[in-house]
Amino acid sequence: MHIRGIGHRGYPVKYPENTLSSFQAAIELGFTHIELDVHLSKDGIPVVMHDHKIDRMTNGSGEIRHYTLSELLQFTVGEFERIPTLEEVLRLAKNKVIVSIEMKNTKLYNCIEEKVFAIIKKLDMLDQVYVISFDHQSLAKLRKISSDIKIGPLVNKLKRSHFRLIEKLHATYIAVKYDGLKGKYIHKCDKLGIQVVAWTVNSVDQMKRFRKYPSVLITTDELEKYKTYAYSTEFNRAIV
């Protein structure tokens, strides 16, 4: 069974976020998409972690950009995992799921757009990824690098002005915080062929809200809860 939804950093409720095991779990559950966050190591390698520091997720401390990849690999995530590279995650996902890549803290890094694009191109996965960011100038740089890559601005609330941004970037996605979406703008995106992504939808009440907007692609930490909600007839009947 394919579950139309995005595993946010994989399946972080049960596995350390943004790790290979977390992404593998989302794939095995049948989700159509996974989402990850990318930074650059000191030697310019795209690595997957949400924060720009390793303090919260590893047994080390400091900023990712101050460590080479080989140094980063010495740290442990959770009990036994390590920080994956973007290339590792994309190899895991290839021909299995669509990957949403969020470029994080872009102003900390030189040429992050080129580095991320190079990995995507190397693995021949342009048709299997899209890139999002709160840094819309960074997305514009990525658009200059490639006219083919799919991109989407990240915003907290979808506003009328964002449609000019979408047109300027030739974006095909828009990623919006779940409570920053109005029905009229969802319908407008549908008419324009823009995929709306809602983040991060974890409660049943939040999931229920999007029942009337089936085109919206839901991002969630609660993968099994969402799978049950979206695809179990008995569960759906119980909450109507």
C-alpha atoms as an extended CHARMM CRD file, in Angstrom:
* protein
*
       240  EXT
         1         1  MET       CA              0.0000000000        0.0000000000        0.0000000000  PROA      1               0.0000000000
         2         2  HSD       CA              1.2220000000        3.4870000000       -0.8950000000  PROA      2               0.0000000000
         3         3  ILE       CA              0.4670000000        6.2030000000        1.6550000000  PROA      3               0.0000000000
         4         4  ARG       CA              0.3130000000        9.6470000000        0.0540000000  PROA      4               0.0000000000
         5         5  GLY       CA              2.1680000000       11.6680000000        2.6370000000  PROA      5               0.0000000000
         6         6  ILE       CA              5.5850000000       12.9040000000        3.7300000000  PROA      6               0.0000000000
         7         7  GLY       CA              7.5940000000       11.2540000000        6.4810000000  PROA      7               0.0000000000
         8         8  HSD       CA              9.0200000000       14.2960000000        8.2890000000  PROA      8               0.0000000000
         9         9  ARG       CA             12.7170000000       13.6050000000        8.8150000000  PROA      9               0.0000000000
        10        10  GLY       CA             11.7790000000        9.9600000000        8.2240000000  PROA      10              0.0000000000
        11        11  TYR       CA              9.8390000000        8.4860000000       11.1320000000  PROA      11              0.0000000000
        12        12  PRO       CA             11.1180000000       10.5480000000       14.0950000000  PROA      12              0.0000000000
        13        13  VAL       CA              8.5670000000        9.2850000000       16.6140000000  PROA      13              0.0000000000
        14        14  LYS       CA             10.2050000000        5.8580000000       16.5730000000  PROA      14              0.0000000000
        15        15  TYR       CA             13.7210000000        6.4450000000       15.2060000000  PROA      15              0.0000000000
        16        16  PRO       CA             16.3150000000        9.2080000000       15.5140000000  PROA      16              0.0000000000
        17        17  GLU       CA             15.2850000000       11.9000000000       13.0520000000  PROA      17              0.0000000000
        18        18  ASN       CA             17.1410000000       12.3190000000        9.7760000000  PROA      18              0.0000000000
        19        19  THR       CA             18.9170000000        8.9630000000       10.0470000000  PROA      19              0.0000000000
        20        20  LEU       CA             19.0060000000        6.0830000000        7.5980000000  PROA      20              0.0000000000
        21        21  SER       CA             16.8900000000        3.9150000000        9.8930000000  PROA      21              0.0000000000
        22        22  SER       CA             14.2870000000        6.6630000000       10.1850000000  PROA      22              0.0000000000
        23        23  PHE       CA             14.0490000000        7.0640000000        6.4170000000  PROA      23              0.0000000000
        24        24  GLN       CA             14.0110000000        3.3010000000        5.8830000000  PROA      24              0.0000000000
        25        25  ALA       CA             11.0750000000        2.9930000000        8.2820000000  PROA      25              0.0000000000
        26        26  ALA       CA              9.0810000000        5.5890000000        6.3350000000  PROA      26              0.0000000000
        27        27  ILE       CA              9.8110000000        3.7630000000        3.0950000000  PROA      27              0.0000000000
        28        28  GLU       CA              8.7920000000        0.4080000000        4.5600000000  PROA      28              0.0000000000
        29        29  LEU       CA              5.5170000000        1.8990000000        5.8280000000  PROA      29              0.0000000000
        30        30  GLY       CA              4.6890000000        2.7650000000        2.2450000000  PROA      30              0.0000000000
        31        31  PHE       CA              4.9010000000        6.5560000000        2.3740000000  PROA      31              0.0000000000
        32        32  THR       CA              5.2920000000        8.2160000000       -1.0080000000  PROA      32              0.0000000000
        33        33  HSD       CA              7.6020000000       10.9780000000        0.2480000000  PROA      33              0.0000000000
        34        34  ILE       CA             10.2700000000       11.6600000000        2.8440000000  PROA      34              0.0000000000
        35        35  GLU       CA             11.5930000000       15.0270000000        4.0010000000  PROA      35              0.0000000000
        36        36  LEU       CA             15.1340000000       15.8150000000        5.1150000000  PROA      36              0.0000000000
        37        37  ASP       CA             17.2900000000       18.8000000000        6.0690000000  PROA      37              0.0000000000
        38        38  VAL       CA             20.7050000000       19.5170000000        4.6320000000  PROA      38              0.0000000000
        39        39  HSD       CA             23.8070000000       21.4440000000        5.7390000000  PROA      39              0.0000000000
        40        40  LEU       CA             27.4100000000       21.5250000000        4.5210000000  PROA      40              0.0000000000
        41        41  SER       CA             30.4200000000       20.0620000000        6.3080000000  PROA      41              0.0000000000
        42        42  LYS       CA             33.6830000000       21.9950000000        6.5390000000  PROA      42              0.0000000000
        43        43  ASP       CA             34.8710000000       20.2390000000        3.3850000000  PROA      43              0.0000000000
        44        44  GLY       CA             31.7000000000       21.0480000000        1.4820000000  PROA      44              0.0000000000
        45        45  ILE       CA             29.8210000000       17.7520000000        1.7130000000  PROA      45              0.0000000000
        46        46  PRO       CA             25.9980000000       17.9780000000        2.0340000000  PROA      46              0.0000000000
        47        47  VAL       CA             25.0270000000       16.1840000000        5.2530000000  PROA      47              0.0000000000
        48        48  VAL       CA             21.5990000000       15.4810000000        6.6900000000  PROA      48              0.0000000000
        49        49  MET       CA             20.6050000000       17.0200000000       10.0170000000  PROA      49              0.0000000000
        50        50  HSD       CA             17.9460000000       19.5060000000       11.0860000000  PROA      50              0.0000000000
        51        51  ASP       CA             20.0320000000       21.7870000000       13.2970000000  PROA      51              0.0000000000
        52        52  HSD       CA             23.1630000000       23.5970000000       12.2000000000  PROA      52              0.0000000000
        53        53  LYS       CA             24.7380000000       22.3150000000       15.4250000000  PROA      53              0.0000000000
        54        54  ILE       CA             25.2180000000       18.6630000000       16.3580000000  PROA      54              0.0000000000
        55        55  ASP       CA             24.5390000000       19.1680000000       20.0770000000  PROA      55              0.0000000000
        56        56  ARG       CA             20.9010000000       18.0110000000       20.2090000000  PROA      56              0.0000000000
        57        57  MET       CA             21.2450000000       14.8500000000       18.1430000000  PROA      57              0.0000000000
        58        58  THR       CA             24.7570000000       13.5430000000       18.7720000000  PROA      58              0.0000000000
        59        59  ASN       CA             27.2930000000       12.9110000000       21.5210000000  PROA      59              0.0000000000
        60        60  GLY       CA             29.3030000000       15.8520000000       20.2380000000  PROA      60              0.0000000000
        61        61  SER       CA             28.9160000000       19.6220000000       20.1410000000  PROA      61              0.0000000000
        62        62  GLY       CA             29.5420000000       22.4960000000       17.7800000000  PROA      62              0.0000000000
        63        63  GLU       CA             28.4920000000       23.5990000000       14.3150000000  PROA      63              0.0000000000
        64        64  ILE       CA             28.4030000000       21.2230000000       11.3740000000  PROA      64              0.0000000000
        65        65  ARG       CA             30.3850000000       23.6570000000        9.2200000000  PROA      65              0.0000000000
        66        66  HSD       CA             33.3330000000       23.4340000000       11.6260000000  PROA      66              0.0000000000
        67        67  TYR       CA             33.8170000000       19.6880000000       11.0730000000  PROA      67              0.0000000000
        68        68  THR       CA             34.9390000000       17.7470000000        8.0310000000  PROA      68              0.0000000000
        69        69  LEU       CA             32.8140000000       14.8080000000        6.9880000000  PROA      69              0.0000000000
        70        70  SER       CA             35.3000000000       12.3280000000        8.4140000000  PROA      70              0.0000000000
        71        71  GLU       CA             35.1880000000       14.1760000000       11.7340000000  PROA      71              0.0000000000
        72        72  LEU       CA             31.3850000000       14.2570000000       11.7510000000  PROA      72              0.0000000000
        73        73  LEU       CA             31.3050000000       10.5090000000       11.2180000000  PROA      73              0.0000000000
        74        74  GLN       CA             33.0290000000       10.0180000000       14.5540000000  PROA      74              0.0000000000
        75        75  PHE       CA             29.9390000000       11.2060000000       16.4100000000  PROA      75              0.0000000000
        76        76  THR       CA             27.0110000000        8.9540000000       17.2990000000  PROA      76              0.0000000000
        77        77  VAL       CA             23.3490000000        9.7230000000       16.7240000000  PROA      77              0.0000000000
        78        78  GLY       CA             21.2040000000        7.9120000000       19.2660000000  PROA      78              0.0000000000
        79        79  GLU       CA             22.7210000000        4.5970000000       20.3010000000  PROA      79              0.0000000000
        80        80  PHE       CA             24.5930000000        3.5320000000       17.1920000000  PROA      80              0.0000000000
        81        81  GLU       CA             23.8160000000        5.6560000000       14.1250000000  PROA      81              0.0000000000
        82        82  ARG       CA             25.7920000000        8.4140000000       12.4810000000  PROA      82              0.0000000000
        83        83  ILE       CA             25.0640000000       11.5520000000       10.5180000000  PROA      83              0.0000000000
        84        84  PRO       CA             24.2210000000       10.5080000000        6.9390000000  PROA      84              0.0000000000
        85        85  THR       CA             25.2880000000       12.3480000000        3.8260000000  PROA      85              0.0000000000
        86        86  LEU       CA             22.7080000000       13.5740000000        1.3460000000  PROA      86              0.0000000000
        87        87  GLU       CA             24.1020000000       11.1220000000       -1.1740000000  PROA      87              0.0000000000
        88        88  GLU       CA             23.5400000000        8.1840000000        1.1810000000  PROA      88              0.0000000000
        89        89  VAL       CA             19.9250000000        9.1170000000        1.7990000000  PROA      89              0.0000000000
        90        90  LEU       CA             19.1990000000        9.6900000000       -1.8750000000  PROA      90              0.0000000000
        91        91  ARG       CA             20.7200000000        6.3130000000       -2.7520000000  PROA      91              0.0000000000
        92        92  LEU       CA             18.4380000000        4.7310000000       -0.1500000000  PROA      92              0.0000000000
        93        93  ALA       CA             15.3990000000        6.5190000000       -1.5770000000  PROA      93              0.0000000000
        94        94  LYS       CA             16.1100000000        6.1470000000       -5.2950000000  PROA      94              0.0000000000
        95        95  ASN       CA             13.2340000000        4.5700000000       -7.2260000000  PROA      95              0.0000000000
        96        96  LYS       CA             11.2870000000        4.1930000000       -3.9580000000  PROA      96              0.0000000000
        97        97  VAL       CA             10.0540000000        7.5910000000       -2.7330000000  PROA      97              0.0000000000
        98        98  ILE       CA             10.0450000000       11.2790000000       -3.6050000000  PROA      98              0.0000000000
        99        99  VAL       CA             12.4860000000       13.2760000000       -1.4700000000  PROA      99              0.0000000000
       100       100  SER       CA             11.8640000000       16.7720000000       -0.1450000000  PROA      100             0.0000000000
       101       101  ILE       CA             15.2030000000       18.4550000000        0.5670000000  PROA      101             0.0000000000
       102       102  GLU       CA             15.1670000000       21.4930000000        2.8190000000  PROA      102             0.0000000000
       103       103  MET       CA             18.2650000000       23.6740000000        2.5540000000  PROA      103             0.0000000000
       104       104  LYS       CA             18.8710000000       24.9820000000        6.0820000000  PROA      104             0.0000000000
       105       105  ASN       CA             20.7730000000       28.0390000000        7.3470000000  PROA      105             0.0000000000
       106       106  THR       CA             21.9120000000       28.7260000000        3.8140000000  PROA      106             0.0000000000
       107       107  LYS       CA             23.7640000000       31.9360000000        4.6730000000  PROA      107             0.0000000000
       108       108  LEU       CA             26.2410000000       29.9200000000        6.7420000000  PROA      108             0.0000000000
       109       109  TYR       CA             27.5150000000       28.0750000000        3.6850000000  PROA      109             0.0000000000
       110       110  ASN       CA             29.2520000000       28.8620000000        0.4320000000  PROA      110             0.0000000000
       111       111  CYS       CA             27.6980000000       27.3380000000       -2.6760000000  PROA      111             0.0000000000
       112       112  ILE       CA             25.2530000000       25.0640000000       -0.8570000000  PROA      112             0.0000000000
       113       113  GLU       CA             22.9380000000       25.2880000000       -3.8710000000  PROA      113             0.0000000000
       114       114  GLU       CA             25.6250000000       24.0210000000       -6.2410000000  PROA      114             0.0000000000
       115       115  LYS       CA             26.6620000000       21.2580000000       -3.8460000000  PROA      115             0.0000000000
       116       116  VAL       CA             23.1270000000       19.9810000000       -3.3470000000  PROA      116             0.0000000000
       117       117  PHE       CA             22.3380000000       20.1250000000       -7.0530000000  PROA      117             0.0000000000
       118       118  ALA       CA             25.5470000000       18.2660000000       -7.9110000000  PROA      118             0.0000000000
       119       119  ILE       CA             24.5110000000       15.3060000000       -5.7380000000  PROA      119             0.0000000000
       120       120  ILE       CA             21.0160000000       15.2110000000       -7.2210000000  PROA      120             0.0000000000
       121       121  LYS       CA             22.4460000000       15.3640000000      -10.7420000000  PROA      121             0.0000000000
       122       122  LYS       CA             25.0960000000       12.7410000000       -9.9860000000  PROA      122             0.0000000000
       123       123  LEU       CA             22.4120000000       10.2580000000       -8.9090000000  PROA      123             0.0000000000
       124       124  ASP       CA             20.1080000000       11.1700000000      -11.8220000000  PROA      124             0.0000000000
       125       125  MET       CA             17.2620000000       12.0040000000       -9.4360000000  PROA      125             0.0000000000
       126       126  LEU       CA             15.9480000000       15.3090000000      -10.7850000000  PROA      126             0.0000000000
       127       127  ASP       CA             12.5690000000       13.6840000000      -11.3240000000  PROA      127             0.0000000000
       128       128  GLN       CA             12.5030000000       12.2890000000       -7.7900000000  PROA      128             0.0000000000
       129       129  VAL       CA             13.3060000000       15.2830000000       -5.5940000000  PROA      129             0.0000000000
       130       130  TYR       CA             12.1920000000       18.8230000000       -4.8840000000  PROA      130             0.0000000000
       131       131  VAL       CA             14.0410000000       21.4480000000       -2.8580000000  PROA      131             0.0000000000
       132       132  ILE       CA             12.4560000000       23.8130000000       -0.3340000000  PROA      132             0.0000000000
       133       133  SER       CA             13.8260000000       26.6420000000        1.7870000000  PROA      133             0.0000000000
       134       134  PHE       CA             12.8470000000       29.6600000000        3.8580000000  PROA      134             0.0000000000
       135       135  ASP       CA             15.6650000000       31.4520000000        2.0220000000  PROA      135             0.0000000000
       136       136  HSD       CA             13.9270000000       32.3860000000       -1.1990000000  PROA      136             0.0000000000
       137       137  GLN       CA             17.0760000000       34.0120000000       -2.5780000000  PROA      137             0.0000000000
       138       138  SER       CA             18.7800000000       30.6460000000       -2.2190000000  PROA      138             0.0000000000
       139       139  LEU       CA             15.9690000000       29.0690000000       -4.2260000000  PROA      139             0.0000000000
       140       140  ALA       CA             16.4760000000       31.7350000000       -6.8910000000  PROA      140             0.0000000000
       141       141  LYS       CA             20.1570000000       30.7740000000       -7.0700000000  PROA      141             0.0000000000
       142       142  LEU       CA             19.1660000000       27.1370000000       -7.4620000000  PROA      142             0.0000000000
       143       143  ARG       CA             16.7640000000       28.0710000000      -10.2520000000  PROA      143             0.0000000000
       144       144  LYS       CA             19.6190000000       29.8030000000      -12.0980000000  PROA      144             0.0000000000
       145       145  ILE       CA             21.6850000000       26.6340000000      -11.7760000000  PROA      145             0.0000000000
       146       146  SER       CA             18.9070000000       24.4670000000      -13.1970000000  PROA      146             0.0000000000
       147       147  SER       CA             15.6850000000       25.2200000000      -15.0300000000  PROA      147             0.0000000000
       148       148  ASP       CA             14.5240000000       21.6460000000      -14.4450000000  PROA      148             0.0000000000
       149       149  ILE       CA             14.8380000000       21.1310000000      -10.7060000000  PROA      149             0.0000000000
       150       150  LYS       CA             11.5690000000       21.3250000000       -8.7830000000  PROA      150             0.0000000000
       151       151  ILE       CA             11.5780000000       23.9240000000       -6.0130000000  PROA      151             0.0000000000
       152       152  GLY       CA              9.1830000000       25.3570000000       -3.4490000000  PROA      152             0.0000000000
       153       153  PRO       CA              9.2900000000       28.2870000000       -1.0380000000  PROA      153             0.0000000000
       154       154  LEU       CA              8.7820000000       27.5680000000        2.6520000000  PROA      154             0.0000000000
       155       155  VAL       CA              6.4340000000       30.0130000000        4.3840000000  PROA      155             0.0000000000
       156       156  ASN       CA              4.6370000000       30.1940000000        7.7080000000  PROA      156             0.0000000000
       157       157  LYS       CA              1.4580000000       31.6070000000        6.1670000000  PROA      157             0.0000000000
       158       158  LEU       CA              0.3880000000       31.5150000000        2.5330000000  PROA      158             0.0000000000
       159       159  LYS       CA             -0.4440000000       35.0360000000        1.3250000000  PROA      159             0.0000000000
       160       160  ARG       CA             -1.5450000000       36.5390000000       -1.9630000000  PROA      160             0.0000000000
       161       161  SER       CA              1.9410000000       37.9990000000       -2.5170000000  PROA      161             0.0000000000
       162       162  HSD       CA              3.4480000000       34.5220000000       -2.5150000000  PROA      162             0.0000000000
       163       163  PHE       CA              1.8850000000       33.7870000000       -5.8790000000  PROA      163             0.0000000000
       164       164  ARG       CA              4.1860000000       36.3800000000       -7.4500000000  PROA      164             0.0000000000
       165       165  LEU       CA              7.1120000000       34.6390000000       -5.7590000000  PROA      165             0.0000000000
       166       166  ILE       CA              5.9700000000       31.2620000000       -7.0770000000  PROA      166             0.0000000000
       167       167  GLU       CA              5.7870000000       32.6740000000      -10.5980000000  PROA      167             0.0000000000
       168       168  LYS       CA              9.1820000000       34.3660000000      -10.3090000000  PROA      168             0.0000000000
       169       169  LEU       CA             10.8640000000       31.1600000000       -9.1210000000  PROA      169             0.0000000000
       170       170  HSD       CA              8.9650000000       28.9290000000      -11.5370000000  PROA      170             0.0000000000
       171       171  ALA       CA              8.1260000000       26.9310000000       -8.4200000000  PROA      171             0.0000000000
       172       172  THR       CA              5.8810000000       23.8920000000       -8.5130000000  PROA      172             0.0000000000
       173       173  TYR       CA              5.5890000000       23.4670000000       -4.7250000000  PROA      173             0.0000000000
       174       174  ILE       CA              4.7070000000       25.7060000000       -1.7890000000  PROA      174             0.0000000000
       175       175  ALA       CA              5.3260000000       24.4000000000        1.7440000000  PROA      175             0.0000000000
       176       176  VAL       CA              3.2070000000       26.0610000000        4.4190000000  PROA      176             0.0000000000
       177       177  LYS       CA              2.7360000000       25.6340000000        8.1650000000  PROA      177             0.0000000000
       178       178  TYR       CA             -0.5340000000       23.7500000000        8.5950000000  PROA      178             0.0000000000
       179       179  ASP       CA             -2.3380000000       26.6040000000       10.3760000000  PROA      179             0.0000000000
       180       180  GLY       CA             -1.2360000000       29.1620000000        7.7790000000  PROA      180             0.0000000000
       181       181  LEU       CA             -3.3820000000       27.7830000000        4.9560000000  PROA      181             0.0000000000
       182       182  LYS       CA             -6.6850000000       29.2010000000        3.7320000000  PROA      182             0.0000000000
       183       183  GLY       CA             -9.0260000000       27.2270000000        1.5330000000  PROA      183             0.0000000000
       184       184  LYS       CA             -9.1960000000       29.9020000000       -1.1720000000  PROA      184             0.0000000000
       185       185  TYR       CA             -5.4230000000       29.7860000000       -1.6450000000  PROA      185             0.0000000000
       186       186  ILE       CA             -5.3650000000       25.9910000000       -1.6950000000  PROA      186             0.0000000000
       187       187  HSD       CA             -7.9510000000       26.0770000000       -4.4900000000  PROA      187             0.0000000000
       188       188  LYS       CA             -5.9240000000       28.7030000000       -6.3540000000  PROA      188             0.0000000000
       189       189  CYS       CA             -2.8070000000       26.5210000000       -6.1370000000  PROA      189             0.0000000000
       190       190  ASP       CA             -4.8220000000       23.5790000000       -7.4450000000  PROA      190             0.0000000000
       191       191  LYS       CA             -5.8730000000       25.6190000000      -10.4780000000  PROA      191             0.0000000000
       192       192  LEU       CA             -2.2890000000       26.7130000000      -11.1180000000  PROA      192             0.0000000000
       193       193  GLY       CA             -0.8820000000       23.2140000000      -10.7460000000  PROA      193             0.0000000000
       194       194  ILE       CA              1.0830000000       24.1140000000       -7.6090000000  PROA      194             0.0000000000
       195       195  GLN       CA              1.4620000000       21.3390000000       -5.0480000000  PROA      195             0.0000000000
       196       196  VAL       CA              0.6250000000       22.5680000000       -1.5560000000  PROA      196             0.0000000000
       197       197  VAL       CA              2.5660000000       20.9000000000        1.2620000000  PROA      197             0.0000000000
       198       198  ALA       CA              1.3110000000       21.2960000000        4.8490000000  PROA      198             0.0000000000
       199       199  TRP       CA              3.7070000000       20.9260000000        7.7860000000  PROA      199             0.0000000000
       200       200  THR       CA              3.7480000000       19.4260000000       10.3930000000  PROA      200             0.0000000000
       201       201  VAL       CA              0.3980000000       17.6680000000       10.8780000000  PROA      201             0.0000000000
       202       202  ASN       CA              0.5180000000       15.3610000000       13.9100000000  PROA      202             0.0000000000
       203       203  SER       CA             -2.8360000000       15.3390000000       15.7130000000  PROA      203             0.0000000000
       204       204  VAL       CA             -6.0390000000       13.7220000000       14.4950000000  PROA      204             0.0000000000
       205       205  ASP       CA             -7.7840000000       17.1050000000       14.7240000000  PROA      205             0.0000000000
       206       206  GLN       CA             -5.1720000000       18.5890000000       12.4260000000  PROA      206             0.0000000000
       207       207  MET       CA             -5.5300000000       15.6580000000       10.0350000000  PROA      207             0.0000000000
       208       208  LYS       CA             -9.3170000000       16.0430000000       10.0410000000  PROA      208             0.0000000000
       209       209  ARG       CA             -8.9980000000       19.6620000000        8.9460000000  PROA      209             0.0000000000
       210       210  PHE       CA             -7.3620000000       18.6360000000        5.6900000000  PROA      210             0.0000000000
       211       211  ARG       CA             -9.9310000000       16.0030000000        4.8040000000  PROA      211             0.0000000000
       212       212  LYS       CA            -11.7410000000       18.5650000000        2.6420000000  PROA      212             0.0000000000
       213       213  TYR       CA             -8.4940000000       19.4170000000        0.8360000000  PROA      213             0.0000000000
       214       214  PRO       CA             -7.3530000000       16.0740000000       -0.6200000000  PROA      214             0.0000000000
       215       215  SER       CA             -4.8320000000       17.7210000000       -2.9440000000  PROA      215             0.0000000000
       216       216  VAL       CA             -2.7080000000       18.9170000000       -0.0170000000  PROA      216             0.0000000000
       217       217  LEU       CA              0.3570000000       16.7990000000        0.6800000000  PROA      217             0.0000000000
       218       218  ILE       CA              0.5840000000       16.2080000000        4.4250000000  PROA      218             0.0000000000
       219       219  THR       CA              3.8890000000       16.2270000000        6.3100000000  PROA      219             0.0000000000
       220       220  THR       CA              3.8370000000       14.2910000000        9.5760000000  PROA      220             0.0000000000
       221       221  ASP       CA              5.9670000000       12.8590000000       12.3800000000  PROA      221             0.0000000000
       222       222  GLU       CA              3.1390000000       10.4470000000       13.2650000000  PROA      222             0.0000000000
       223       223  LEU       CA              3.3670000000        8.1240000000       10.2940000000  PROA      223             0.0000000000
       224       224  GLU       CA              1.3920000000        5.1820000000       11.6240000000  PROA      224             0.0000000000
       225       225  LYS       CA             -1.2800000000        7.4440000000       13.0950000000  PROA      225             0.0000000000
       226       226  TYR       CA             -1.6530000000        9.1660000000        9.7310000000  PROA      226             0.0000000000
       227       227  LYS       CA             -1.6800000000        5.8550000000        7.8780000000  PROA      227             0.0000000000
       228       228  THR       CA             -4.4900000000        4.6480000000       10.1390000000  PROA      228             0.0000000000
       229       229  TYR       CA             -6.3930000000        7.9090000000        9.8290000000  PROA      229             0.0000000000
       230       230  ALA       CA             -6.1130000000        8.1830000000        6.0650000000  PROA      230             0.0000000000
       231       231  TYR       CA             -6.5910000000        4.5660000000        5.0790000000  PROA      231             0.0000000000
       232       232  SER       CA             -8.6090000000        2.7760000000        7.7530000000  PROA      232             0.0000000000
       233       233  THR       CA            -12.3670000000        2.7760000000        7.0450000000  PROA      233             0.0000000000
       234       234  GLU       CA            -13.2380000000        1.8430000000       10.6210000000  PROA      234             0.0000000000
       235       235  PHE       CA            -11.0330000000        4.5980000000       12.0620000000  PROA      235             0.0000000000
       236       236  ASN       CA            -12.4770000000        7.1820000000        9.7000000000  PROA      236             0.0000000000
       237       237  ARG       CA            -16.0230000000        6.1510000000       10.5490000000  PROA      237             0.0000000000
       238       238  ALA       CA            -15.2600000000        6.4660000000       14.2540000000  PROA      238             0.0000000000
       239       239  ILE       CA            -14.0820000000       10.0720000000       14.0530000000  PROA      239             0.0000000000
       240       240  VAL       CA            -16.6790000000       11.4940000000       11.6660000000  PROA      240             0.0000000000
